[in-house]
Amino acid sequence: MAEQEKEMSLKEMLQQAGITQKKIAQKANVSPAAVSLIVSGKSKSKRIEDIIREETAKALEQSKE
């Protein structure tokens, strides 16, 4: 159950920061479908999860300025 909550938070982070899965896919050099699988919890990728966290943190920080 905790794993699902963690994945849902990735989706919430993207929505809150206004970042599309397509942008994350381009940054990670993977397909948007691969990002979708990570965000939905159907697949795992620490690298892509870390990219999501980094990009959303940057976007939220810029929106505060």
N, CA, C and O of each residue as an XYZ file, in Angstrom:
260
protein
N       0.830     -1.203      0.000
C       0.000      0.000      0.000
C       0.870      1.262      0.000
O       0.565      2.224     -0.704
N       1.928      1.259      0.771
C       2.808      2.422      0.828
C       3.445      2.690     -0.535
O       3.668      3.845     -0.896
N       3.736      1.643     -1.288
C       4.316      1.827     -2.619
C       3.340      2.554     -3.543
O       3.750      3.419     -4.316
N       2.062      2.212     -3.469
C       1.069      2.889     -4.303
C       0.968      4.364     -3.933
O       0.863      5.222     -4.809
N       1.001      4.657     -2.637
C       0.931      6.049     -2.201
C       2.136      6.826     -2.724
O       2.011      7.982     -3.128
N       3.300      6.185     -2.715
C       4.507      6.833     -3.227
C       4.345      7.165     -4.708
O       4.699      8.263     -5.137
N       3.818      6.233     -5.487
C       3.614      6.466     -6.910
C       2.554      7.538     -7.144
O       2.713      8.373     -8.034
N       1.500      7.530     -6.377
C       0.481      8.560     -6.521
C       1.079      9.932     -6.244
O       0.689     10.918     -6.869
N       2.010     10.000     -5.323
C       2.614     11.292     -5.033
C       3.420     11.800     -6.235
O       3.535     13.010     -6.429
N       3.971     10.898     -7.033
C       4.663     11.342     -8.246
C       3.679     12.034     -9.181
O       3.981     13.084     -9.749
N       2.517     11.446     -9.335
C       1.486     12.036    -10.192
C       1.058     13.392     -9.641
O       0.916     14.359    -10.388
N       0.855     13.452     -8.337
C       0.454     14.712     -7.700
C       1.548     15.766     -7.850
O       1.261     16.942     -8.070
N       2.799     15.338     -7.730
C       3.909     16.279     -7.887
C       3.913     16.884     -9.292
O       4.095     18.091     -9.454
N       3.713     16.047    -10.294
C       3.673     16.543    -11.674
C       2.524     17.521    -11.871
O       2.691     18.571    -12.492
N       1.361     17.173    -11.340
C       0.197     18.048    -11.489
C       0.421     19.371    -10.778
O       0.111     20.433    -11.316
N       0.956     19.304     -9.576
C       1.170     20.523     -8.787
C       2.178     21.449     -9.462
O       2.025     22.670     -9.433
N       3.205     20.863    -10.068
C       4.246     21.668    -10.714
C       3.873     22.059    -12.137
O       4.546     22.890    -12.747
N       2.813     21.472    -12.668
C       2.393     21.782    -14.029
C       3.333     21.209    -15.076
O       3.512     21.797    -16.143
N       3.927     20.075    -14.778
C       4.864     19.434    -15.698
C       4.177     18.240    -16.345
O       3.509     17.454    -15.673
N       4.348     18.114    -17.652
C       3.727     16.995    -18.361
C       4.638     15.767    -18.325
O       5.852     15.868    -18.144
N       4.015     14.618    -18.500
C       4.784     13.384    -18.584
C       5.668     13.415    -19.825
O       6.747     12.823    -19.837
N       5.216     14.095    -20.856
C       6.003     14.209    -22.089
C       7.321     14.936    -21.823
O       8.363     14.542    -22.346
N       7.280     15.988    -21.019
C       8.498     16.733    -20.698
C       9.474     15.851    -19.919
O      10.679     15.885    -20.171
N       8.966     15.077    -18.993
C       9.814     14.161    -18.228
C      10.410     13.113    -19.163
O      11.586     12.766    -19.046
N       9.602     12.615    -20.083
C      10.080     11.607    -21.036
C      11.226     12.162    -21.880
O      12.217     11.469    -22.114
N      11.097     13.394    -22.333
C      12.155     14.012    -23.126
C      13.429     14.172    -22.300
O      14.529     13.902    -22.782
N      13.271     14.608    -21.069
C      14.417     14.805    -20.173
C      15.122     13.475    -19.882
O      16.350     13.420    -19.808
N      14.334     12.405    -19.719
C      14.891     11.088    -19.387
C      15.280     10.289    -20.628
O      15.869      9.214    -20.521
N      14.951     10.818    -21.797
C      15.227     10.136    -23.063
C      14.529      8.771    -23.136
O      15.119      7.768    -23.539
N      13.266      8.769    -22.737
C      12.421      7.576    -22.818
C      11.092      7.979    -23.448
O      10.855      9.160    -23.699
N      10.236      7.013    -23.699
C       8.934      7.317    -24.289
C       7.972      7.846    -23.215
O       8.125      7.528    -22.036
N       6.987      8.649    -23.621
C       5.965      9.088    -22.668
C       5.238      7.899    -22.030
O       4.813      7.970    -20.877
N       5.099      6.812    -22.787
C       4.445      5.617    -22.238
C       5.244      5.043    -21.068
O       4.662      4.567    -20.093
N       6.567      5.086    -21.162
C       7.408      4.589    -20.067
C       7.194      5.429    -18.813
O       7.105      4.893    -17.709
N       7.111      6.740    -18.983
C       6.871      7.625    -17.842
C       5.493      7.348    -17.250
O       5.325      7.328    -16.031
N       4.521      7.136    -18.111
C       3.168      6.837    -17.644
C       3.147      5.582    -16.779
O       2.465      5.537    -15.755
N       3.892      4.570    -17.193
C       3.952      3.334    -16.407
C       4.582      3.572    -15.033
O       4.147      2.990    -14.038
N       5.587      4.410    -14.981
C       6.241      4.723    -13.710
C       5.270      5.486    -12.799
O       5.101      5.147    -11.628
N       4.644      6.512    -13.358
C       3.730      7.357    -12.580
C       2.533      6.557    -12.070
O       2.065      6.779    -10.953
N       2.046      5.637    -12.878
C       0.875      4.849    -12.472
C       1.229      3.708    -11.529
O       0.340      3.065    -10.971
N       2.522      3.454    -11.350
C       2.940      2.400    -10.441
C       3.021      1.023    -11.083
O       3.230      0.029    -10.389
N       2.859      0.956    -12.381
C       2.903     -0.338    -13.066
C       4.326     -0.770    -13.396
O       4.558     -1.915    -13.783
N       5.273      0.143    -13.244
C       6.673     -0.156    -13.501
C       7.518      0.662    -12.529
O       7.024      1.602    -11.905
N       8.781      0.303    -12.404
C       9.692      0.997    -11.484
C      10.920      1.486    -12.236
O      11.458      0.784    -13.092
N      11.348      2.673    -11.915
C      12.612      3.197    -12.421
C      13.068      4.303    -11.478
O      12.519      5.405    -11.482
N      14.070      3.999    -10.680
C      14.581      4.992     -9.737
C      15.079      6.222    -10.496
O      14.885      7.350    -10.043
N      15.717      6.010    -11.642
C      16.247      7.132    -12.422
C      15.134      8.081    -12.860
O      15.263      9.297    -12.719
N      14.051      7.535    -13.387
C      12.947      8.383    -13.842
C      12.235      9.022    -12.653
O      11.843     10.187    -12.719
N      12.066      8.275    -11.574
C      11.453      8.851    -10.368
C      12.288     10.019     -9.863
O      11.741     11.048     -9.468
N      13.602      9.867     -9.874
C      14.484     10.955     -9.433
C      14.373     12.168    -10.352
O      14.386     13.306     -9.881
N      14.264     11.935    -11.653
C      14.099     13.045    -12.603
C      12.788     13.776    -12.327
O      12.749     15.006    -12.346
N      11.722     13.033    -12.071
C      10.430     13.655    -11.744
C      10.576     14.532    -10.509
O      10.119     15.675    -10.495
N      11.209     13.998     -9.482
C      11.383     14.773     -8.237
C      12.226     16.032     -8.473
O      11.893     17.106     -7.973
N      13.309     15.900     -9.231
C      14.178     17.051     -9.513
C      13.437     18.130    -10.301
O      13.482     19.309     -9.949
N      12.764     17.719    -11.359
C      12.079     18.682    -12.222
C      10.918     19.369    -11.504
O      10.705     20.569    -11.676
N      10.173     18.617    -10.705
C       9.062     19.241     -9.988
C       9.581     20.189     -8.912
O       8.989     21.242     -8.674
N      10.674     19.826     -8.267
C      11.262     20.719     -7.256
C      11.713     22.027     -7.906
O      11.480     23.107     -7.363
N      12.363     21.928     -9.077
C      12.798     23.136     -9.793
C      11.604     24.008    -10.170
O      11.626     25.223     -9.971
N      10.567     23.382    -10.713
C       9.394     24.134    -11.163
C       8.693     24.817     -9.994
O       8.274     25.970    -10.098
N       8.570     24.101     -8.884
C       7.897     24.690     -7.715
C       8.732     25.817     -7.124
O       8.183     26.810     -6.647
N      10.039     25.674     -7.150
C      10.934     26.715     -6.638
C      10.828     27.977     -7.509
O      10.801     29.093     -6.992
N      10.768     27.787     -8.837
C      10.661     28.933     -9.743
C       9.315     29.636     -9.582
O       9.225     30.854     -9.736
N       8.277     28.875     -9.276
C       6.956     29.486     -9.137
C       6.858     30.332     -7.866
O       6.007     31.217     -7.774
N       7.713     30.066     -6.900
C       7.735     30.855     -5.656
C       8.388     32.212     -5.870
O       8.093     33.173     -5.159
N       9.274     32.282     -6.851
C      10.017     33.543     -7.097
C       9.180     34.591     -7.780
O       9.665     35.690     -8.048
